[in-house]
Every structure is written in C-alpha cells, then in structure tokens.
C-alpha cells in the first residue's frame, strides 16, 4: 500500500517500480496519468469495484502485456495508447469492446467483431492503412481516431454508427468518399477537415448534432447536397473549400452559421432558401463567384464581401449591415456608404491601407471593434450625427489619423455608457489604440473624458451648443494627466506640466495649443505668470489654432480666441482674412467680429 496514494477512492499516484501490480480494493477511479510511461510495468490486476480509468492512465506502458479488468469499466481519453504489449497477433489493442490502439501494417484493415468504440487516436498517423471496414456494432469513432492517415482512401461505416468524433478523419488526404448514414447522432468538430481528395458530400436527413468546420479546407470538394430535414449548417462547415462550386440546400434549412461558406471562391450554383432566417457573420465572405457585376456579395441586406477592384467604392442601396471583414485588406482609396446602413461590423475595413476618404450616412448607429483598424491613409474623420456607439479599437492602428469629430449623438465608447454628469475613473483606452499621430479629438462635452488612450498625447475639445472646453491630454503606461491633475483639480501641476512640457507627461504641439486655450477659457487657479505665457504662446500660433478649429468644424474655438484676446488689434487683419476665406460653416461670419481693445 505504501506505493499507492489514494484519496476518497481515487488512485492519484503510484510510486512503485514493480513489474506486477495489483491495485488495492476500494479504488473506484484510476486518475489521470497514474502509470504514464511506466517502463517496468508488465501486468496489472484491477479491483472489482473499479468504475473508471482516467485520461492517459496507462499511456506509453510499452512492457504491459496483461491487464485484468472488471466488467463495465468506463475509459476516458486514451488510457491505453502506446501499450504495444497488449496488441493481438493482428496488431489490435482491444479492451472491453474498445479498440484502443493499432500496430498492424496491413493496407486493408477489417476491425474485429465485438468492437463498439474506436478510441481516440487509435489509428492516428498509420500511413500503411488504405481501406478500413468497421463491423456492425461500432457505435462511436472517437476524436483523432484516423487523423493524419495520409493514405486512407476508403472507410466502410456500419449502420450502427452514432458518433464521429472531433478530428476523427482530419487530414486523411486521400479519402475519396464519405457516406454518412441517416440517423447519425453526432458529427463533431473538424471531423473531415483537410480531406483533400473528397469531391462530393451528402448531408443526410435526420442527422443530429453537427460541430463546426466539419468539412473545412477540403481543397477539391466541388459539390454539396444537404438533404431535406436538415435545419442548420453550422459554423465554418465548408469554410475555405476553394473549389466548391455547387451547393443544394433544402426547404427545411433555417440557419447558416458563422463563416459556413467563407473562402469558397468558386461557389456559383447556389440558391438561398426563403426558409433560412439566420445568416451568421462571414457566412459568404470571400465568395467571389456570388458577387454582382460590381463585386458585392449581398444577401438579405447584409454586405458579406467585396470582391471588386474599383478605387472609388460605392456600396449599393439597400444594404443595412456591413459584415465582418467585408472589405478586409482592400486597395481602394474612397468608399461611399449609403443611407440605410446602420451597423459596420468588426474588422469590416481592417487593413484597408489606401483608404483615405469615407462618406458616412446619417443612418449609421454603431461602429464595432476594429472596424477601421490599420487604415493607415486616414487623416481626418467626421463621424455622422446619429451615430450612438463606437467600440474598442474601432479606429486603432490608424497611424496617420490626426483628427476625429464625434457627433453629439454619441452615447458610448468602448461599450461604456456616458450620460449626464457621470464621470469615468479610468477612461477607456482602446478606441484609438495604435493611432500614434492623433493630434485632436472633438467630442460632446459629456464624453470629453472618454476618448483617452494610454501612452498617447492629443488635444480634446468638448463642445455643446453653448460651451466649449479644450484641454491637453497625455498619458503613459500607468496613468494620465487627466487622472492625476484634472479630475483632482490640481491646476498648478497641470499648468506646470503644460508650460514646461513635462517632466511627468509630454504633449504634442496641438495638445498644448488646445490646452492653453482651455486654461484661458476656464482659468481656475490660473496665476498671472501662466496666463501671460499661455496668451503669448497662442498669439504666436494663432493661425495654427484657426486651422485646427476649421479641421474640427468648431467655430466656438475662434469665438474663444476673440474673448481671450488671442485675436486682437495687432494681428486681426491676417487672421480675419483666413476666417473670411474659410469654407467651414460658421467661420466667415466671425471675420467681422469686433476685437478687444
């Protein structure tokens, strides 16, 4: 007993080195890897009360030649894999109806009668096997059972088969035909993924649960027939089957799952049934053969993919949602999104490196995470009035983005709501993550503290119809000047940092300009010395401040320049000429405004 560690009937450890082992009575469960790769074990007697053998309990016990099992013991994952000494004369390791492993070298393999389960990895990597016949009585083929049997060309399934496990035939690259029986209860994830010799698949009626990516990446699959009675094509079922051309769907079908036909570029013979009520994300992404004459793949008002080559892309009317990755890595420079579009999904325009101009509709309500991430040619964005929610990293990695205008309708950023007078202790950091050249952001006043990123510096202008509040934001990896100074109303430290550009936080020039103007507008605790410095700094850069105000479509900033004496009798003539020449609404009327004496 000294070699056995037993807890509540579970054998959790064996430390002995005996060749012949008798597991003590009272043990009901042999734990995971208890005898894993034991090099001395030759025979084992297990107690009559044993109920279960855990994962890889005897894995790799190469010398084990005899094991006495009580009846009705259940096996977990690969408990006897690698026990070559237990193989019979044909190379089968069979214990209580479970074919645990195979060491034969035959091309044509007939599994013996009496087997009910083909265990996990039983034939995995057997390159000699070309044909397998499974006898009646086999009910389950477990995970990876025939995975990477590169020469396996044919499998004869019994009528009794109920379950085909995860990766059961993964990368059986010469498997030419699969005949699935009606009434199959479970067809698990990636069961026939990367079977590159399959050309035709029939999904029978009355099939039970089907996992994801079952026939994904089958390079030469050309035809799929889904029989009547099937209600769902699950996630990724035929994903990245580049030669799939014909798909026949039944009237019973209700759901096409996420990425079900994504990457099926040759698909042309396809009819979407009226019975289908749910189309998952990316269902038809990359389905070039289903595109219209302008390159758009659209079903049920969802734009799933763009396969065109235009530089100026105009999305067709009728689209309501732009799907995930619909325009990923496109090379166009301009896109017009029509009225009616309400949602731009995650990664919709990801890595469109030439995209420099976007026309947004007033119908737009939501921009999901990473929707425009890595669009490196974007410089300015004015998001439309009516937009409500902007998600994490929606504009992340836009390296040349310098200015963004968020509309008054914006109600949340990074999925955090901002309403009324509520403030944020730790501002969200992901909206513009990686947009390292961002200089300014114009936001509704109630959202001014909600656009921050860590390790960035930019000016923020909060606006309402009657008020404006600019400030300079800067942050490092652990904190921000907003949290350290502004929320605490430590104006002396904020002013000292802004005037000296450090030492704790550093500021971009644009941020300093907006921050300086903000301190003159709201001079809480402002000393005469700092007031004079801010005024001189702004007068010396007044034309640049006007240019910023134009870019932000913010005439309130110009009014503040007049009120604070930044536009004065000495410099008004050239500055007012700039205002008179402006095409931005509200600027020309400020060219004749009286200046302070």
C-alpha positions in Angstrom: 0.0 0.0 0.0 3.0 2.3 0.5 3.4 2.8 -3.3 -0.2 3.9 -3.7 -1.6 7.3 -3.0 -5.4 7.0 -2.7 -7.9 9.8 -1.9 -11.6 9.1 -1.5 -11.4 6.0 -3.6 -9.3 7.7 -6.4 -5.8 6.4 -7.1 -3.9 9.6 -7.7 -0.3 8.4 -7.7 1.7 5.2 -8.0 5.4 5.5 -7.0 6.5 1.8 -7.2 8.6 0.0 -9.7 7.1 -3.5 -9.6 6.6 -5.4 -12.8 3.4 -7.0 -11.5 0.9 -4.7 -9.8 -2.4 -5.3 -8.0 -4.4 -2.2 -7.4 -5.9 -2.3 -3.9 -9.6 -3.0 -3.3 -11.7 0.1 -2.6 -10.2 2.0 -5.6 -13.1 3.1 -7.8 -11.2 5.5 -10.1 -7.7 5.5 -11.5 -6.6 9.1 -12.0 -5.0 10.9 -14.9 -1.6 9.6 -15.9 -1.1 7.5 -12.8 1.0 4.9 -14.7 2.0 7.2 -17.5 5.1 5.8 -19.4 5.9 3.3 -16.7 8.8 1.3 -18.1 8.7 -1.6 -15.6 5.0 -2.4 -15.6 4.2 -5.8 -17.2 0.9 -6.9 -15.7 -1.9 -5.2 -13.7 -4.9 -6.6 -11.7 -7.6 -4.1 -11.1 -10.2 -4.3 -8.3 -13.8 -5.4 -9.0 -15.2 -2.2 -7.7 -13.3 -0.1 -10.3 -15.7 2.1 -12.3 -13.5 4.4 -14.4 -10.0 4.8 -15.8 -8.8 8.4 -16.3 -7.0 10.2 -19.1 -3.8 8.5 -20.3 -3.7 6.4 -17.1 -1.5 3.7 -18.8 -0.3 5.7 -21.7 3.0 4.6 -23.1 3.4 1.5 -20.8 5.2 -0.4 -23.6 6.0 -3.5 -21.5 2.5 -4.0 -20.3 1.3 -7.4 -21.6 -1.6 -8.4 -19.3 -4.4 -6.4 -17.6 -7.3 -7.8 -15.7 -10.3 -5.5 -16.0 -13.6 -5.8 -14.1 -16.7 -5.5 -16.2 -18.3 -2.3 -17.2 -15.3 0.0 -16.6 -15.5 3.3 -18.5 -12.5 4.7 -20.3 -11.6 8.4 -20.5 -9.1 9.9 -23.1 -6.5 7.4 -24.5 -5.9 5.4 -21.3 -4.1 2.6 -23.2 -2.5 4.4 -26.1 1.1 3.2 -26.6 0.6 -0.1 -24.8 2.1 -2.2 -27.7 2.5 -5.2 -25.5 -1.3 -5.6 -25.3 -1.7 -6.0 -29.1 -3.0 -9.2 -30.5 -1.5 -11.0 -33.5 -3.1 -8.6 -36.0 -1.9 -5.5 -34.1 -5.2 -4.6 -32.4 -5.3 -3.5 -28.7 -8.9 -4.2 -27.8 -10.2 -4.0 -24.2 -13.9 -4.5 -23.3 -15.1 -3.6 -26.8 -12.9 -0.5 -27.2 -10.2 -0.6 -29.9 -7.6 1.4 -28.1 -4.6 1.2 -30.5 -3.4 -0.4 -33.7 0.1 -1.7 -34.5 -0.6 -3.7 -37.7 0.9 -2.9 -41.1 -1.9 -4.1 -43.4 -3.3 -1.9 -46.2 -6.8 -3.4 -45.9 -8.0 -3.5 -42.3 -11.1 -5.2 -41.1 -11.9 -4.3 -37.5 -12.9 -7.4 -35.5 -16.5 -8.2 -34.5 -17.4 -7.1 -31.0 -15.7 -3.7 -31.1 -18.1 -0.9 -30.2 -15.8 2.1 -29.9 -12.7 3.2 -31.9 -10.8 5.1 -29.2 -9.1 8.4 -29.6 -6.0 8.3 -31.8 -6.3 4.5 -32.3 -5.2 4.7 -35.9 -3.7 8.2 -35.9 -0.8 8.6 -38.3 -1.0 5.0 -39.6 0.4 5.5 -43.1 0.0 1.9 -44.2 -3.8 1.8 -44.0 -5.6 2.3 -47.3 -9.1 0.8 -46.6 -10.9 0.2 -43.3 -14.1 -1.8 -42.7 -15.9 -1.2 -39.5 -18.2 -4.0 -38.3 -21.8 -3.7 -37.3 -21.9 -2.9 -33.6 -19.5 0.0 -33.8 -21.3 3.0 -32.3 -18.6 5.6 -31.9 -15.4 6.8 -33.6 -13.7 8.9 -31.0 -11.6 12.1 -31.6 -8.5 11.8 -33.8 -9.2 8.1 -34.4 -7.9 8.2 -38.0 -6.3 11.6 -38.1 -3.4 12.0 -40.5 -3.8 8.6 -42.0 -2.5 10.1 -45.2 -3.1 7.0 -47.5 -6.6 6.1 -46.2 -8.8 6.2 -49.2 -12.0 4.4 -48.1 -13.9 3.7 -44.9 -17.0 1.5 -44.7 -19.2 2.7 -42.0 -21.7 0.4 -40.2 -25.4 1.1 -39.8 -24.9 1.1 -36.1 -22.6 4.2 -36.1 -23.9 7.1 -34.0 -20.9 9.3 -33.3 -18.0 10.6 -35.3 -15.7 12.5 -33.0 -13.6 15.6 -33.2 -10.9 15.5 -35.9 -11.7 11.8 -36.4 -10.6 11.9 -40.1 -8.6 15.1 -40.1 -6.1 15.3 -42.9 -7.0 11.9 -44.5 -5.8 13.5 -47.7 -6.6 10.5 -50.0 -10.1 9.8 -48.6 -12.3 10.0 -51.7 -15.8 9.3 -50.5 -17.8 9.7 -47.3 -21.2 8.1 -46.9 -22.9 9.3 -43.8 -25.9 7.3 -42.6 -29.3 8.7 -41.8 -29.8 8.9 -38.0 -26.2 9.7 -37.2 -26.4 11.4 -33.8 -23.2 13.4 -33.6 -20.7 14.7 -36.2 -18.1 16.6 -34.3 -15.8 19.5 -35.0 -13.5 19.2 -37.9 -14.3 15.5 -38.4 -13.3 15.6 -42.1 -11.3 18.8 -42.3 -8.5 18.9 -44.8 -9.6 15.7 -46.6 -8.3 17.0 -49.9 -9.5 14.1 -52.1 -13.1 14.5 -51.2 -15.1 15.8 -54.2 -18.7 15.3 -53.1 -20.5 15.4 -49.8 -24.1 14.5 -49.0 -25.5 15.5 -45.6 -28.3 13.1 -44.9 -31.7 13.9 -43.4 -32.3 13.3 -39.7 -28.7 13.9 -38.7 -28.3 15.0 -35.1 -25.8 17.5 -33.7 -23.1 18.8 -36.1 -20.0 20.6 -34.9 -18.0 23.4 -36.5 -15.6 23.2 -39.5 -16.6 19.6 -40.3 -15.6 19.8 -44.0 -13.4 22.9 -43.9 -10.3 23.2 -46.1 -11.2 20.3 -48.3 -9.3 21.6 -51.3 -11.0 19.6 -54.0 -14.6 19.4 -52.7 -16.8 20.6 -55.6 -20.4 19.6 -54.7 -22.5 19.6 -51.6 -26.1 18.3 -51.2 -27.9 19.0 -47.9 -30.9 16.7 -47.7 -34.4 17.7 -46.6 -34.8 17.6 -42.8 -31.5 19.3 -42.0 -32.2 22.6 -40.2 -28.7 24.1 -39.7 -25.4 24.4 -41.5 -23.1 25.1 -38.5 -20.1 27.4 -38.2 -17.4 27.0 -40.7 -18.8 23.8 -42.1 -17.4 24.3 -45.6 -15.0 27.1 -44.9 -12.1 27.6 -47.2 -13.1 24.9 -49.8 -11.8 26.9 -52.8 -13.2 24.6 -55.5 -16.7 24.2 -54.1 -19.0 25.3 -56.9 -22.4 23.7 -56.3 -24.5 23.7 -53.1 -28.0 22.4 -52.9 -30.0 23.4 -49.8 -33.3 22.0 -48.5 -36.5 23.9 -47.7 -36.1 22.7 -44.1 -32.9 24.8 -43.6 -33.3 27.6 -41.0 -29.7 28.6 -40.1 -26.5 29.1 -42.0 -23.8 29.5 -39.3 -20.8 31.8 -39.0 -18.3 31.5 -41.8 -20.1 28.5 -43.1 -19.1 29.1 -46.8 -16.3 31.7 -46.1 -13.5 31.4 -48.6 -15.5 29.3 -51.1 -14.4 31.5 -54.1 -15.7 29.2 -56.8 -19.2 28.9 -55.4 -21.7 29.9 -58.2 -24.5 27.4 -58.2 -26.3 28.5 -55.0 -29.8 29.4 -54.1 -30.6 30.8 -50.6 -33.9 29.3 -49.5 -36.6 31.5 -48.0 -36.7 29.2 -45.0 -33.3 30.5 -43.9 -33.9 33.0 -41.1 -30.4 33.4 -39.7 -27.2 34.1 -41.6 -24.1 34.1 -39.4 -21.2 36.5 -39.6 -18.9 36.0 -42.6 -21.2 33.3 -44.0 -20.2 34.3 -47.6 -17.0 36.2 -47.1 -14.7 35.7 -50.0 -17.3 34.0 -52.2 -16.2 35.8 -55.3 -18.5 33.7 -57.6 -21.6 35.0 -55.8 -20.7 38.7 -56.3 -22.7 41.0 -58.5 -21.2 42.9 -61.5 -19.7 45.5 -59.2 -18.1 42.9 -56.9 -20.6 43.0 -54.0 -21.8 39.8 -52.2 -25.1 40.8 -50.6 -27.8 38.6 -49.1 -30.8 39.8 -47.0 -29.5 43.4 -46.9 -26.1 42.3 -45.5 -23.0 43.1 -47.4 -20.8 40.0 -46.8 -17.9 40.6 -49.1 -16.4 43.0 -51.6 -14.6 41.3 -54.5 -14.3 44.3 -56.9 -11.3 46.3 -58.0 -12.7 49.9 -58.0 -10.7 52.7 -56.4 -13.8 54.6 -55.6 -16.2 52.1 -54.0 -19.9 52.9 -53.8 -21.9 50.5 -51.7 -25.3 49.7 -53.3 -28.5 51.0 -51.9 -30.5 48.5 -49.7 -27.6 47.4 -47.6 -28.2 47.7 -43.8 -25.3 45.9 -42.3 -21.7 45.7 -43.4 -20.4 42.4 -42.3 -17.2 41.4 -40.5 -14.1 41.5 -42.8 -16.3 42.5 -45.8 -13.6 44.9 -47.2 -10.5 43.5 -45.4 -7.2 44.5 -47.0 -9.0 46.3 -49.9 -6.8 48.5 -52.0 -9.4 51.3 -52.7 -8.9 54.9 -51.6 -12.5 56.1 -51.2 -15.8 54.5 -50.0 -19.3 55.9 -50.0 -21.7 54.2 -47.5 -25.3 54.8 -48.5 -28.2 55.9 -46.4 -29.8 52.8 -44.7 -26.6 51.3 -43.4 -26.9 51.1 -39.6 -24.0 48.9 -38.4 -20.4 48.5 -39.5 -19.3 45.2 -38.0 -15.9 44.2 -36.5 -12.9 44.4 -38.9 -15.2 45.4 -41.8 -12.5 47.7 -43.3 -9.5 46.2 -41.5 -6.1 46.9 -43.1 -7.5 48.9 -46.0 -4.2 50.8 -46.2 -5.1 53.1 -49.1 -8.5 54.2 -47.7 -8.3 57.9 -47.3 -11.9 59.2 -47.6 -15.1 57.8 -46.2 -18.6 59.2 -46.7 -20.8 58.1 -43.8 -24.7 58.0 -43.8 -26.9 59.7 -41.2 -28.5 56.3 -40.6 -25.3 54.8 -39.1 -25.8 53.9 -35.4 -22.9 51.6 -34.5 -19.2 51.0 -35.4 -17.9 47.8 -34.0 -14.4 46.9 -32.7 -11.5 47.2 -35.2 -13.9 48.3 -37.9 -11.3 50.7 -39.4 -8.2 49.4 -37.6 -4.9 49.8 -39.6 -6.4 52.1 -42.2 -3.2 54.0 -42.4 -4.2 56.6 -45.0 -7.0 58.1 -43.0 -6.1 61.6 -41.8 -9.4 63.2 -40.6 -12.8 61.6 -39.8 -16.1 63.3 -39.2 -18.4 60.7 -37.8 -22.1 61.3 -38.6 -24.8 62.8 -36.3 -27.0 59.8 -35.3 -24.0 57.6 -34.5 -24.5 56.2 -31.0 -21.9 53.6 -30.2 -18.2 53.3 -31.0 -16.5 50.1 -29.9 -13.0 49.2 -28.7 -10.1 49.9 -31.2 -12.7 50.9 -33.9 -10.0 53.3 -35.2 -6.9 51.6 -33.8 -3.7 51.5 -35.6 -4.6 54.4 -38.0 -1.0 55.7 -38.0 -1.7 58.9 -39.9 -5.0 59.8 -38.3 -4.6 63.3 -36.8 -8.2 64.4 -36.1 -11.6 62.9 -35.2 -15.0 64.5 -34.7 -17.5 62.5 -32.7 -21.1 63.7 -33.0 -23.4 64.9 -30.2 -25.5 61.7 -30.6 -22.6 59.5 -29.4 -23.7 57.7 -26.3 -21.0 55.1 -25.6 -17.3 54.5 -26.4 -15.7 51.1 -25.8 -19.1 49.7 -24.7 -19.2 52.0 -21.7 -22.1 54.4 -21.4 -21.6 58.1 -20.7 -24.7 60.0 -19.7 -25.4 63.3 -18.0 -22.9 64.2 -15.3 -21.3 60.7 -14.8 -17.6 60.5 -14.9 -15.1 57.8 -15.5 -12.3 56.9 -13.0 -10.3 55.0 -15.5 -11.0 56.2 -19.1 -11.3 53.5 -21.8 -8.0 53.2 -23.7 -8.8 51.3 -26.8 -10.8 53.5 -29.3 -7.7 54.9 -31.0 -5.1 52.4 -29.8 -2.0 52.5 -32.0 -3.1 55.7 -33.8 0.1 57.3 -32.7 -0.2 60.5 -34.6 -3.6 61.5 -33.4 -3.5 65.2 -32.5 -7.0 66.1 -31.6 -10.5 64.7 -30.9 -13.7 66.7 -30.8 -16.4 65.1 -28.6 -19.7 66.0 -27.0 -18.9 67.8 -23.7 -20.3 64.8 -21.6 -17.8 62.5 -23.4 -14.7 64.6 -23.2 -13.0 62.3 -20.7 -13.9 59.1 -22.6 -11.6 59.0 -25.6 -8.2 58.6 -23.9 -5.6 56.1 -24.8 -2.6 55.1 -22.8 0.9 56.2 -24.0 -0.6 58.9 -26.2 -0.9 62.7 -26.3 -3.6 64.8 -28.0 -5.9 67.7 -27.6 -9.5 67.1 -26.6 -12.3 69.6 -27.2 -15.7 69.0 -25.5 -18.5 71.0 -27.0 -22.2 71.8 -26.6 -24.3 74.3 -28.4 -23.3 77.0 -25.8 -20.0 75.9 -24.3 -16.5 74.7 -25.2 -13.8 73.1 -23.0 -10.4 72.2 -24.6 -7.7 70.5 -22.7 -4.4 68.7 -23.3 -4.4 65.0 -22.6 -1.3 63.0 -22.1 -0.7 59.5 -20.7 1.9 56.9 -20.0 1.6 53.1 -19.4 0.4 53.6 -15.8 -1.6 56.8 -15.5 -2.7 60.0 -17.2 -2.6 63.7 -16.6 -6.4 63.6 -16.6 -6.5 61.2 -13.7 -3.6 62.8 -11.8 -4.4 66.5 -12.3 -7.7 67.4 -13.9 -10.0 65.0 -12.0 -8.3 66.2 -8.8 -8.4 69.9 -9.9 -4.7 70.1 -9.3 -4.4 73.1 -11.7 -1.0 74.1 -10.5 0.6 70.8 -11.5 -1.4 70.7 -14.8 -0.2 74.3 -15.7 3.4 73.5 -14.7 3.5 70.4 -16.9 1.8 72.1 -19.9 4.1 75.2 -19.8 7.3 73.2 -19.4 6.1 70.2 -21.5 7.0 67.7 -18.7 8.6 66.2 -16.8 6.0 63.6 -16.0 3.9 64.0 -19.1 4.9 65.3 -22.6 2.5 66.9 -25.0 2.2 67.2 -28.8 2.2 70.8 -30.0 -1.5 70.6 -31.0 -2.4 69.4 -27.5 -0.5 72.3 -25.9 -2.4 74.8 -28.1 -5.8 73.4 -27.2 -4.8 73.0 -23.5 -3.5 76.6 -23.4 -6.8 78.0 -24.8 -8.8 75.9 -22.4 -6.9 77.4 -19.4 -7.8 80.9 -20.6 -11.4 79.9 -21.1 -11.6 78.3 -17.7 -8.9 80.0 -15.6 -9.4 78.0 -12.3 -6.5 78.9 -10.1 -4.5 80.4 -13.0 -1.6 82.6 -12.0 -0.8 85.8 -13.8 2.5 84.4 -14.9 0.9 81.3 -16.5 -1.9 83.4 -18.0 0.7 85.6 -19.7 2.6 82.6 -21.0 -0.5 80.9 -22.4 -1.6 84.2 -24.1 1.8 84.7 -25.7 2.0 81.1 -26.8 -1.4 81.3 -28.5 -0.8 84.6 -30.2 2.4 83.3 -31.7 0.5 80.3 -33.1 -2.9 82.0 -33.8 -3.1 81.0 -37.5 -2.5 77.3 -36.5 -5.2 77.5 -33.9 -7.7 78.7 -36.5 -6.6 75.9 -38.8 -7.3 73.4 -36.0 -10.7 75.0 -35.4 -11.5 74.6 -39.1 -10.4 70.9 -39.1 -12.6 70.3 -36.1 -15.5 72.3 -37.6 -15.5 74.2 -34.3 -16.2 77.9 -34.6 -16.6 78.0 -30.8 -12.8 77.9 -30.6 -12.5 81.0 -32.7 -15.0 82.9 -30.5 -12.9 81.9 -27.5 -9.8 83.3 -29.3 -11.6 86.7 -29.6 -12.8 86.6 -26.0 -9.3 85.8 -24.6 -7.6 88.4 -26.7 -5.7 86.0 -28.9 -7.2 87.7 -32.0 -6.6 91.4 -31.3 -5.9 94.7 -32.9 -2.3 93.9 -33.7 -2.9 90.6 -35.6 -6.6 90.7 -36.6 -6.1 91.6 -40.3 -4.3 88.4 -41.5 -6.4 86.2 -39.1 -9.7 87.6 -40.2 -8.7 87.1 -43.9 -8.2 83.4 -43.0 -11.7 83.4 -41.5 -13.2 85.1 -44.5 -11.7 82.6 -46.9 -12.9 79.6 -44.9 -15.5 77.2 -46.3 -16.4 75.7 -42.9 -19.9 76.7 -41.8 -19.8 79.4 -39.1 -16.3 80.8 -39.8 -16.9 83.5 -42.4 -19.3 85.3 -40.1 -16.5 85.6 -37.5 -14.3 87.6 -39.9 -16.1 90.8 -39.0 -16.3 90.2 -35.2 -15.1 93.1 -33.0 -11.8 92.6 -31.2 -10.9 93.6 -27.7 -9.1 96.8 -27.2 
